[in-house]
Amino acid sequence: MSNNDDKLRDEYPEDLIRGGERGKYAARYRESEHFVAIDPEMHELFPDAESVNKALREYAAEKKKSAP
């Protein structure tokens, strides 16, 4: 690997170039909500978290009813 391969691009923020702090946001990420990407065509049916959660709760309730 040449030294040119190690160089960061000019468009990267200055704080990244100077060196960051590893794991700075890791604890906050673990405590936060979990995000799941949905396909673009599903966004029309589920435009927000409320609609997704409602559909998942209904699905879970049906699965519980049909479970042996």
N, C-alpha and C positions, 0 to 999 in steps of 0.2 A: 504494500500500500504506500503510495507516495504521500508527501506532506499535503499536497493539494486535495487529496481525498478526505483529509481530516478537517479542512477549513469549512466553517459554517458559511452559509450563503449570506449575502449582504442584507437581504430582506428580513432576516431573523431579528427579533427585538434585542436591544442592547443588553438587557439583563440576562438573557439566555447566553449571549456571547461571553459575558463576564463570568458566568458560572452560576448555576442554580443550586437550590437546596433540595437534595434527593428526599422524596417522600413528604415534602412540605404540606401537601393537601391530602395525604393518604388517610389520616384519621377522620377528617371531615367527610371524605368520600365514603368511607365505611359506614358512617353514621347517617348519611343522607339517603334519600329515596333512590330506588333502583330504576334505571331507565332501560326501556326495551324499544328498539327501533321497529317500526311496522312498515310494511310495504306502502308505497305512495297511494295505491288504489284503496287501501284500507282506511286511509286518512279521511276519505269522504264519509265513511260510515262511523268512524271513531275520531272525531276532530280534537278531542281533549281527554284528559285523564279520567274525568268523571264518566264519560261514555264508555271508555274501555273497562273501567272497574265495574260498572253496572252490568255490562255484558258478561264479564268473567264471573261475577257473583251469581248471575242467573244460570250460567253454564255449570258452575260448581254445585248449585242447589239441585239441578236436574241430575247431575252425576251421582250425588248423594242418594237421591230417591231411587235411582235404578241400580245402585250397588247392592250386591247380595248380602 
